[in-house]
Amino acid sequence: MFKPKYSITNKILSNIGAVEAAREVVENAPLVPDWEAKFRQDALIRTVHFGTHVEGNDLTLNQAEKIVKEDPGRDESAEEVAKRTGIVARERDVQEVINYRNVIRFVDQLARLGKKTGTLFGEKELLQIHSLTTEKLLPSHQLGVYRTLPVTVRGVVDGEVVGRPPLPVEVPYQMEDYWRWLAGVAKDEIHPVIKAAITHYELVRIHPFIEGNGRVARAFALLVLAAEGYNFKHFFSIEEFFDKNLESYYAALASVEKNNNDLTEWISFFCEALAIELTKLKERVRRLSVDMAIKTKLGGKQIALSERQVALMEALEMREVLTMADARSVLPMVSDDTILRDLTSLTDKKLVRKKGKTKGARYILRK
C-alpha cells in the first residue's frame, strides 16, 4: 500500500502560507474581464513554453506564443502550423507545443467541470492527458496506455541516467496503489499543495508511459490542485520556475531516492516553487486591481482602468494626494495632455476628486 513518507518543516509551512496569501488576493481581486483574459493567456503561453522547454524543446518563448495565439486545430500538421507562423524549427518541437497547449486547455476544462460537479479526477483523465501530450509523436497504440517496455530517465542537460523506473509489469499495480491513496485521502488530511507535490513525484517515479511522463506529471499535479480550488483563476505557471531552476528541479526529484524514499526535500522544493510564482502573481494582481476598497466602495461593480490609470491610482493610494509633478514622476514617458486625460477619466469615474485649477490642481482618492 502506497504511503508517502515526509515531514512538515517550517519552510514548507511558510511557503504554504505564502500560497494561501496569494490565493486570497487572486480569488478576490476586482479585475475586469479583459485583464483576466490577458492573465490567462499569458499563463497559458508560459506554461506551454516552459513545460516543453524543461524537457528539451528548442522553441523560444516568442515562437511558442505565436503557435498558441495562432490557435491551430488538432487536424493541422506541425509543418502547416510552422509555415503559417513563419517558424523555422523541428516539426517535433512545434508538435510538442501544440500538444501541450491542448493539454493545459483540457486541464482547465476539467477544473471548471470539477468546480461544478465535485468530480474526483482519476485514471481516465490521466490517460486522456497522456494521449493529448503525445498525439502525433507516438504510434496510436501507445497513446493513453501504460508502457509495456522498460525505460530509463536521463537528465536533459547531460543525458546521464538519473533514474530507473519500475519494470513494465509493475506499472499497473503501482499506479493502482497511487489511485487508491489519492481516493482515500480525506479532504482536510493533506494540504492540496502537498498532495500535488506527491502526485508530481509519484508519476515521475513510476514513469507509467513510454514518453511524455514529465509533462503528464506536471499537468496532472495542476489538476489535483485545481480539483480542490487551487487553480488561481489559471493565472500562473509553475513550469517557468522548474525550467529556470532545472538543476535544482532534478536534484529535488532525485533527493527522494537518496533519502530512503523520504519526500520532504522534494515537497519543500515544490512548495517553494509555487510560493515564489504565486507571490509574483499576487503582486501583479494587486497592482492591477489597485485596492480591494474600490470594489467595496463601488458595490462590487468592476471598472475598466488602463495600465496608466492603474499606476496613477497606486500612487494616489501611497501618497493620498497627487499633483501634476507627482503624476509625471509616475509616468515619465507620457505627455502632460495624456496624463490629464487619464486623471480626468478617473475623476469622471468617481474614483478621484480634483481640488484646484488645472496647473496647480491636486487629486485625492474619493473616500
The 8 nearest C-alpha neighbors of each residue, nearest first, counted from 0:
[[1, 176, 2, 180, 179, 177, 173, 175],
 [2, 0, 176, 177, 3, 180, 173, 179],
 [1, 3, 0, 4, 180, 177, 176, 5],
 [4, 2, 1, 5, 262, 197, 261, 260],
 [3, 5, 261, 262, 2, 260, 6, 263],
 [6, 4, 263, 262, 261, 3, 7, 266],
 [7, 5, 263, 8, 4, 262, 261, 264],
 [6, 8, 11, 5, 9, 12, 263, 10],
 [9, 7, 11, 10, 6, 12, 267, 263],
 [8, 10, 12, 11, 13, 7, 14, 267],
 [9, 11, 13, 8, 12, 14, 267, 271],
 [10, 12, 8, 14, 267, 13, 9, 15],
 [13, 11, 9, 15, 10, 14, 16, 8],
 [14, 12, 16, 10, 11, 15, 9, 17],
 [13, 15, 17, 16, 11, 274, 12, 271],
 [14, 16, 18, 12, 17, 13, 11, 19],
 [15, 17, 13, 19, 14, 18, 12, 20],
 [16, 18, 14, 20, 15, 19, 274, 21],
 [19, 17, 15, 274, 21, 16, 20, 22],
 [20, 18, 22, 16, 21, 17, 15, 23],
 [21, 19, 17, 23, 22, 18, 16, 24],
 [22, 20, 281, 18, 24, 19, 23, 278],
 [21, 23, 19, 25, 20, 24, 26, 18],
 [22, 24, 20, 21, 26, 25, 27, 19],
 [23, 25, 21, 27, 22, 26, 28, 281],
 [26, 24, 22, 28, 27, 23, 21, 281],
 [25, 27, 23, 24, 28, 22, 231, 232],
 [28, 26, 24, 25, 23, 29, 291, 22],
 [27, 29, 25, 30, 24, 288, 26, 291],
 [30, 28, 288, 294, 301, 27, 31, 291],
 [31, 29, 288, 28, 34, 32, 35, 301],
 [30, 32, 33, 34, 301, 303, 35, 29],
 [33, 31, 35, 34, 36, 30, 37, 303],
 [34, 32, 36, 35, 31, 37, 30, 303],
 [35, 33, 37, 36, 32, 31, 38, 30],
 [34, 36, 32, 38, 37, 33, 39, 30],
 [35, 37, 39, 33, 34, 38, 40, 32],
 [38, 36, 34, 40, 35, 39, 41, 33],
 [37, 39, 35, 41, 234, 36, 40, 42],
 [40, 38, 234, 42, 36, 37, 41, 233],
 [39, 41, 43, 37, 42, 38, 44, 36],
 [40, 42, 38, 44, 43, 39, 37, 45],
 [43, 41, 39, 235, 45, 234, 40, 44],
 [44, 42, 40, 46, 41, 45, 47, 39],
 [43, 45, 41, 47, 42, 46, 64, 48],
 [46, 44, 48, 42, 47, 43, 49, 41],
 [45, 47, 236, 43, 50, 49, 44, 48],
 [46, 48, 50, 44, 45, 100, 99, 49],
 [49, 47, 45, 50, 51, 46, 63, 60],
 [48, 50, 52, 239, 51, 238, 46, 47],
 [51, 49, 47, 238, 46, 48, 53, 52],
 [50, 52, 54, 49, 53, 56, 48, 47],
 [53, 51, 56, 49, 55, 54, 50, 48],
 [52, 54, 242, 51, 55, 50, 49, 56],
 [55, 53, 52, 51, 56, 155, 50, 213],
 [54, 56, 52, 53, 155, 57, 51, 156],
 [55, 57, 52, 51, 92, 58, 54, 53],
 [58, 56, 55, 52, 59, 92, 88, 89],
 [59, 57, 56, 62, 63, 92, 60, 88],
 [60, 58, 62, 61, 63, 57, 48, 52],
 [59, 61, 63, 62, 48, 64, 58, 45],
 [60, 62, 64, 59, 63, 65, 58, 66],
 [63, 61, 65, 59, 64, 60, 58, 66],
 [62, 64, 60, 66, 65, 61, 48, 67],
 [63, 65, 61, 67, 62, 66, 44, 68],
 [66, 64, 62, 68, 63, 67, 69, 61],
 [67, 65, 69, 63, 64, 68, 70, 62],
 [66, 68, 64, 70, 69, 65, 63, 44],
 [69, 67, 70, 65, 66, 64, 71, 44],
 [68, 70, 66, 67, 71, 65, 84, 80],
 [69, 71, 68, 67, 66, 72, 97, 65],
 [72, 70, 69, 75, 73, 80, 66, 97],
 [71, 73, 74, 75, 70, 76, 97, 80],
 [74, 72, 75, 71, 76, 97, 98, 101],
 [73, 75, 72, 76, 71, 77, 135, 79],
 [76, 74, 73, 72, 79, 71, 77, 80],
 [75, 77, 79, 78, 80, 74, 94, 73],
 [76, 78, 80, 94, 90, 79, 93, 81],
 [77, 79, 81, 76, 80, 90, 82, 93],
 [80, 78, 82, 76, 77, 81, 83, 75],
 [79, 81, 77, 83, 82, 78, 84, 76],
 [82, 80, 86, 78, 84, 79, 83, 85],
 [81, 83, 85, 79, 80, 84, 78, 86],
 [82, 84, 80, 81, 85, 79, 86, 78],
 [83, 85, 81, 86, 82, 80, 65, 66],
 [84, 86, 82, 83, 81, 87, 80, 62],
 [87, 85, 81, 84, 88, 82, 62, 83],
 [86, 88, 85, 81, 89, 82, 90, 84],
 [89, 87, 86, 90, 92, 93, 58, 81],
 [88, 90, 91, 92, 93, 87, 57, 58],
 [89, 91, 93, 77, 92, 78, 94, 88],
 [90, 92, 94, 89, 93, 95, 136, 77],
 [93, 91, 95, 89, 94, 90, 56, 96],
 [92, 94, 90, 96, 91, 95, 77, 97],
 [93, 95, 91, 97, 77, 96, 92, 98],
 [96, 94, 98, 92, 93, 97, 99, 91],
 [95, 97, 99, 93, 98, 94, 100, 47],
 [98, 96, 94, 100, 95, 99, 93, 101],
 [99, 97, 101, 95, 132, 100, 96, 131],
 [98, 100, 102, 96, 101, 97, 132, 47],
 [99, 101, 97, 98, 103, 102, 47, 96],
 [100, 102, 98, 104, 99, 103, 105, 97],
 [103, 101, 99, 105, 100, 104, 131, 128],
 [104, 102, 106, 105, 100, 101, 107, 99],
 [103, 105, 107, 101, 106, 102, 108, 100],
 [104, 106, 108, 102, 103, 107, 101, 109],
 [105, 107, 103, 109, 108, 104, 222, 110],
 [108, 106, 110, 104, 105, 109, 103, 111],
 [107, 109, 105, 111, 106, 110, 104, 112],
 [108, 110, 112, 106, 111, 107, 113, 105],
 [111, 109, 107, 113, 108, 112, 225, 226],
 [110, 112, 114, 108, 113, 109, 107, 115],
 [113, 111, 109, 115, 110, 114, 116, 108],
 [112, 114, 117, 118, 110, 116, 115, 111],
 [113, 115, 111, 112, 117, 116, 110, 226],
 [116, 114, 113, 112, 117, 111, 118, 110],
 [115, 117, 113, 118, 114, 112, 111, 119],
 [116, 118, 113, 114, 115, 119, 226, 112],
 [119, 117, 113, 116, 120, 112, 226, 114],
 [120, 118, 117, 121, 226, 113, 182, 223],
 [121, 119, 118, 124, 122, 226, 223, 123],
 [120, 122, 123, 124, 125, 119, 178, 182],
 [121, 123, 125, 124, 126, 120, 178, 127],
 [122, 124, 126, 125, 121, 127, 120, 128],
 [125, 123, 127, 126, 122, 121, 128, 120],
 [124, 126, 122, 128, 127, 123, 129, 121],
 [127, 125, 143, 129, 123, 128, 124, 130],
 [128, 126, 124, 130, 129, 125, 143, 131],
 [129, 127, 125, 131, 126, 130, 102, 132],
 [130, 128, 132, 126, 143, 127, 131, 215],
 [129, 131, 143, 142, 127, 128, 132, 133],
 [130, 132, 128, 134, 129, 133, 98, 102],
 [133, 131, 129, 98, 130, 99, 134, 128],
 [132, 134, 136, 130, 131, 137, 129, 135],
 [133, 135, 131, 136, 130, 132, 137, 98],
 [136, 134, 137, 133, 138, 94, 139, 76],
 [137, 135, 133, 134, 138, 91, 94, 95],
 [136, 138, 135, 133, 139, 141, 134, 142],
 [139, 137, 140, 141, 142, 136, 135, 134],
 [138, 140, 142, 141, 137, 134, 135, 130],
 [139, 141, 138, 142, 144, 137, 143, 130],
 [142, 140, 139, 138, 144, 137, 143, 146],
 [143, 141, 130, 139, 144, 140, 133, 129],
 [142, 144, 126, 130, 129, 127, 141, 145],
 [145, 143, 142, 141, 146, 126, 208, 140],
 [146, 144, 208, 207, 147, 143, 170, 171],
 [147, 145, 208, 209, 148, 207, 167, 144],
 [146, 148, 167, 145, 149, 168, 209, 208],
 [147, 149, 146, 167, 150, 209, 166, 168],
 [150, 148, 166, 167, 147, 151, 146, 165],
 [151, 149, 148, 164, 152, 163, 209, 166],
 [152, 150, 163, 162, 153, 164, 160, 149],
 [151, 153, 162, 161, 160, 163, 150, 154],
 [152, 154, 160, 158, 159, 161, 151, 155],
 [155, 153, 158, 159, 156, 157, 161, 160],
 [154, 156, 158, 157, 55, 153, 54, 53],
 [155, 157, 154, 158, 159, 246, 55, 245],
 [158, 156, 159, 154, 155, 153, 160, 161],
 [157, 159, 154, 153, 155, 156, 160, 161],
 [160, 158, 153, 154, 157, 161, 155, 156],
 [159, 161, 153, 152, 162, 154, 158, 151],
 [162, 160, 153, 152, 154, 159, 163, 253],
 [163, 161, 152, 160, 151, 164, 153, 253],
 [162, 164, 151, 152, 165, 150, 161, 160],
 [163, 165, 205, 204, 206, 162, 151, 166],
 [166, 164, 205, 169, 167, 170, 163, 149],
 [165, 167, 169, 168, 149, 164, 170, 148],
 [168, 166, 147, 170, 169, 148, 149, 146],
 [167, 169, 166, 170, 171, 147, 172, 165],
 [170, 168, 167, 166, 172, 171, 165, 173],
 [169, 171, 173, 167, 172, 168, 207, 174],
 [172, 170, 174, 173, 169, 175, 168, 145],
 [173, 171, 175, 174, 170, 169, 176, 168],
 [174, 172, 176, 170, 175, 171, 169, 177],
 [173, 175, 177, 171, 176, 172, 170, 178],
 [174, 176, 172, 178, 173, 177, 171, 179],
 [177, 175, 173, 179, 174, 1, 178, 0],
 [176, 178, 174, 180, 175, 179, 181, 1],
 [179, 177, 181, 175, 180, 176, 182, 174],
 [178, 180, 176, 182, 177, 181, 183, 175],
 [179, 181, 183, 177, 178, 182, 184, 176],
 [182, 180, 178, 183, 179, 184, 177, 194],
 [183, 181, 179, 180, 184, 178, 119, 185],
 [182, 184, 180, 181, 179, 185, 178, 186],
 [185, 183, 181, 182, 180, 188, 186, 189],
 [184, 186, 188, 187, 183, 189, 182, 181],
 [187, 185, 188, 184, 189, 190, 227, 191],
 [188, 186, 185, 189, 190, 184, 191, 227],
 [187, 189, 185, 186, 184, 190, 191, 194],
 [190, 188, 187, 194, 191, 193, 186, 184],
 [189, 191, 193, 192, 194, 187, 188, 186],
 [192, 190, 194, 193, 224, 195, 189, 227],
 [193, 191, 195, 194, 190, 196, 224, 270],
 [194, 192, 196, 195, 190, 191, 197, 266],
 [193, 195, 191, 197, 192, 196, 198, 190],
 [196, 194, 220, 198, 192, 193, 197, 223],
 [197, 195, 193, 199, 198, 194, 266, 269],
 [198, 196, 194, 200, 195, 199, 201, 193],
 [199, 197, 195, 201, 196, 200, 220, 194],
 [200, 198, 216, 196, 220, 197, 202, 201],
 [199, 201, 203, 197, 198, 202, 204, 196],
 [200, 202, 204, 198, 203, 199, 197, 205],
 [203, 201, 205, 216, 204, 200, 199, 206],
 [202, 204, 206, 200, 201, 205, 213, 216],
 [205, 203, 201, 202, 206, 164, 200, 162],
 [206, 204, 202, 207, 164, 203, 165, 201],
 [207, 205, 203, 204, 208, 212, 202, 164],
 [206, 208, 145, 205, 170, 146, 202, 209],
 [209, 207, 146, 145, 210, 206, 212, 144],
 [208, 210, 146, 207, 150, 148, 211, 145],
 [211, 209, 208, 212, 133, 137, 206, 213],
 [212, 210, 214, 213, 215, 133, 132, 208],
 [211, 213, 215, 214, 210, 206, 216, 208],
 [214, 212, 216, 215, 211, 203, 217, 54],
 [213, 215, 217, 216, 212, 211, 218, 50],
 [214, 216, 212, 218, 213, 217, 129, 219],
 [217, 215, 199, 213, 219, 202, 214, 218],
 [216, 218, 220, 214, 215, 219, 199, 213],
 [219, 217, 215, 221, 220, 216, 214, 222],
 [218, 220, 222, 221, 216, 217, 215, 223],
 [219, 221, 195, 223, 217, 222, 199, 218],
 [222, 220, 224, 218, 219, 223, 225, 217],
 [221, 223, 219, 225, 224, 220, 226, 106],
 [222, 224, 220, 226, 221, 225, 195, 219],
 [225, 223, 229, 221, 222, 226, 227, 191],
 [224, 226, 230, 229, 222, 228, 227, 223],
 [227, 225, 223, 224, 228, 222, 110, 113],
 [228, 226, 225, 224, 229, 191, 223, 230],
 [227, 229, 225, 226, 230, 224, 114, 231],
 [228, 230, 225, 224, 231, 227, 226, 22],
 [229, 231, 225, 232, 233, 228, 224, 221],
 [232, 230, 233, 229, 234, 22, 25, 26],
 [231, 233, 234, 230, 26, 39, 25, 35],
 [234, 232, 231, 230, 39, 235, 42, 107],
 [233, 235, 39, 42, 38, 232, 231, 236],
 [236, 234, 42, 233, 237, 277, 280, 276],
 [237, 235, 46, 238, 42, 239, 45, 276],
 [236, 238, 239, 240, 273, 276, 235, 272],
 [239, 237, 241, 50, 236, 240, 49, 46],
 [238, 240, 49, 242, 237, 241, 236, 243],
 [239, 241, 243, 238, 242, 237, 244, 272],
 [242, 240, 238, 244, 239, 243, 245, 248],
 [241, 243, 53, 245, 239, 244, 240, 49],
 [242, 244, 240, 241, 245, 239, 53, 49],
 [245, 243, 241, 242, 247, 246, 240, 248],
 [244, 246, 248, 242, 247, 241, 243, 249],
 [245, 247, 249, 248, 244, 250, 156, 251],
 [246, 248, 250, 245, 244, 249, 251, 241],
 [249, 247, 245, 251, 246, 250, 241, 244],
 [250, 248, 252, 246, 251, 247, 253, 245],
 [249, 251, 247, 253, 252, 248, 246, 254],
 [252, 250, 265, 254, 248, 249, 253, 247],
 [251, 253, 249, 250, 254, 265, 255, 248],
 [252, 254, 250, 251, 255, 256, 249, 257],
 [255, 253, 257, 251, 252, 256, 258, 250],
 [256, 254, 260, 262, 258, 261, 257, 253],
 [255, 257, 260, 259, 258, 254, 253, 261],
 [256, 258, 254, 255, 259, 253, 260, 261],
 [259, 257, 255, 256, 261, 260, 254, 262],
 [258, 260, 256, 261, 257, 255, 254, 262],
 [261, 259, 255, 256, 258, 262, 4, 257],
 [260, 262, 4, 255, 5, 258, 259, 263],
 [263, 261, 5, 255, 265, 264, 266, 4],
 [264, 262, 5, 266, 265, 6, 261, 267],
 [263, 265, 267, 266, 262, 251, 268, 254],
 [264, 266, 251, 268, 262, 267, 263, 252],
 [267, 265, 269, 263, 268, 264, 196, 262],
 [266, 268, 264, 270, 11, 265, 269, 263],
 [269, 267, 271, 265, 266, 270, 272, 264],
 [268, 270, 266, 272, 271, 267, 196, 265],
 [271, 269, 273, 267, 272, 268, 14, 274],
 [270, 272, 274, 268, 269, 273, 14, 275],
 [273, 271, 269, 275, 270, 274, 240, 268],
 [272, 274, 270, 276, 271, 275, 277, 237],
 [273, 275, 271, 18, 277, 14, 272, 17],
 [276, 274, 278, 272, 273, 277, 271, 279],
 [277, 275, 279, 273, 278, 274, 272, 280],
 [276, 278, 280, 274, 279, 275, 21, 273],
 [277, 279, 281, 275, 280, 276, 21, 274],
 [280, 278, 276, 277, 282, 281, 283, 275],
 [279, 281, 277, 283, 278, 282, 284, 276],
 [282, 280, 278, 284, 21, 279, 283, 277],
 [283, 281, 285, 279, 284, 280, 286, 278],
 [282, 284, 280, 286, 285, 281, 279, 287],
 [285, 283, 281, 287, 286, 282, 288, 280],
 [286, 284, 282, 288, 287, 283, 289, 281],
 [285, 287, 283, 289, 284, 288, 282, 313],
 [286, 288, 284, 289, 285, 309, 283, 30],
 [287, 289, 285, 30, 29, 286, 290, 28],
 [290, 288, 287, 286, 285, 313, 309, 312],
 [291, 289, 292, 293, 288, 285, 294, 313],
 [290, 292, 293, 294, 295, 28, 29, 289],
 [293, 291, 295, 290, 294, 296, 297, 289],
 [294, 292, 296, 291, 295, 290, 297, 289],
 [293, 295, 299, 297, 292, 291, 296, 29],
 [296, 294, 292, 298, 293, 297, 299, 291],
 [297, 295, 293, 294, 298, 292, 299, 366],
 [296, 298, 294, 300, 295, 299, 293, 301],
 [299, 297, 295, 300, 296, 294, 293, 301],
 [298, 300, 294, 297, 295, 301, 296, 29],
 [301, 299, 297, 298, 294, 302, 29, 295],
 [302, 300, 31, 29, 299, 303, 30, 294],
 [301, 303, 304, 300, 31, 30, 348, 29],
 [302, 304, 31, 301, 305, 30, 33, 32],
 [305, 303, 308, 309, 302, 306, 307, 31],
 [304, 306, 308, 307, 309, 303, 341, 310],
 [305, 307, 309, 308, 310, 304, 287, 311],
 [308, 306, 310, 305, 309, 311, 330, 341],
 [307, 309, 311, 305, 310, 306, 304, 341],
 [308, 310, 306, 312, 307, 311, 287, 304],
 [311, 309, 307, 313, 308, 312, 306, 314],
 [312, 310, 308, 314, 309, 313, 315, 307],
 [313, 311, 315, 309, 314, 310, 308, 316],
 [314, 312, 310, 316, 315, 311, 289, 309],
 [313, 315, 311, 317, 312, 316, 318, 310],
 [316, 314, 319, 312, 318, 313, 317, 320],
 [315, 317, 313, 319, 314, 318, 312, 364],
 [316, 318, 314, 315, 319, 313, 320, 312],
 [317, 319, 315, 320, 316, 314, 321, 313],
 [320, 318, 315, 316, 317, 363, 364, 321],
 [321, 319, 363, 318, 362, 315, 361, 322],
 [322, 320, 362, 361, 325, 315, 363, 326],
 [323, 321, 361, 325, 324, 326, 362, 360],
 [322, 324, 326, 325, 327, 321, 358, 360],
 [323, 325, 327, 322, 326, 328, 321, 329],
 [326, 324, 322, 328, 323, 327, 321, 329],
 [325, 327, 323, 329, 328, 324, 330, 322],
 [326, 328, 330, 331, 324, 329, 325, 323],
 [327, 329, 325, 331, 326, 330, 324, 323],
 [328, 330, 326, 327, 331, 325, 311, 310],
 [329, 331, 327, 333, 328, 332, 326, 307],
 [332, 330, 327, 328, 333, 329, 334, 326],
 [333, 331, 330, 334, 327, 329, 328, 335],
 [334, 332, 330, 331, 337, 335, 338, 327],
 [333, 335, 337, 336, 338, 332, 331, 327],
 [336, 334, 338, 337, 339, 333, 327, 323],
 [337, 335, 339, 334, 338, 340, 333, 341],
 [336, 338, 340, 334, 339, 335, 341, 333],
 [339, 337, 335, 341, 340, 336, 342, 334],
 [338, 340, 342, 336, 341, 337, 343, 335],
 [341, 339, 343, 337, 338, 342, 344, 336],
 [340, 342, 344, 338, 339, 343, 308, 337],
 [341, 343, 339, 345, 344, 340, 346, 338],
 [344, 342, 346, 340, 341, 345, 339, 347],
 [343, 345, 347, 341, 346, 342, 340, 348],
 [346, 344, 348, 342, 343, 347, 350, 351],
 [345, 347, 351, 343, 349, 344, 348, 352],
 [346, 348, 344, 349, 345, 343, 350, 351],
 [349, 347, 345, 346, 350, 344, 351, 302],
 [350, 348, 346, 347, 351, 345, 365, 352],
 [349, 351, 348, 345, 365, 346, 364, 352],
 [352, 350, 364, 346, 365, 349, 363, 345],
 [351, 353, 363, 362, 346, 365, 364, 354],
 [352, 354, 362, 361, 363, 360, 351, 355],
 [355, 353, 361, 360, 362, 352, 356, 363],
 [356, 354, 360, 359, 361, 353, 357, 358],
 [355, 357, 360, 359, 358, 354, 361, 353],
 [356, 358, 360, 359, 355, 361, 339, 323],
 [359, 357, 360, 356, 323, 355, 322, 361],
 [358, 360, 356, 357, 355, 361, 322, 323],
 [361, 359, 355, 356, 357, 354, 358, 322],
 [360, 362, 322, 354, 321, 353, 355, 320],
 [361, 363, 353, 321, 320, 352, 354, 322],
 [364, 362, 320, 352, 351, 319, 365, 353],
 [365, 363, 351, 352, 350, 366, 319, 315],
 [364, 366, 351, 350, 352, 363, 349, 346],
 [365, 364, 296, 350, 351, 363, 352, 292]]
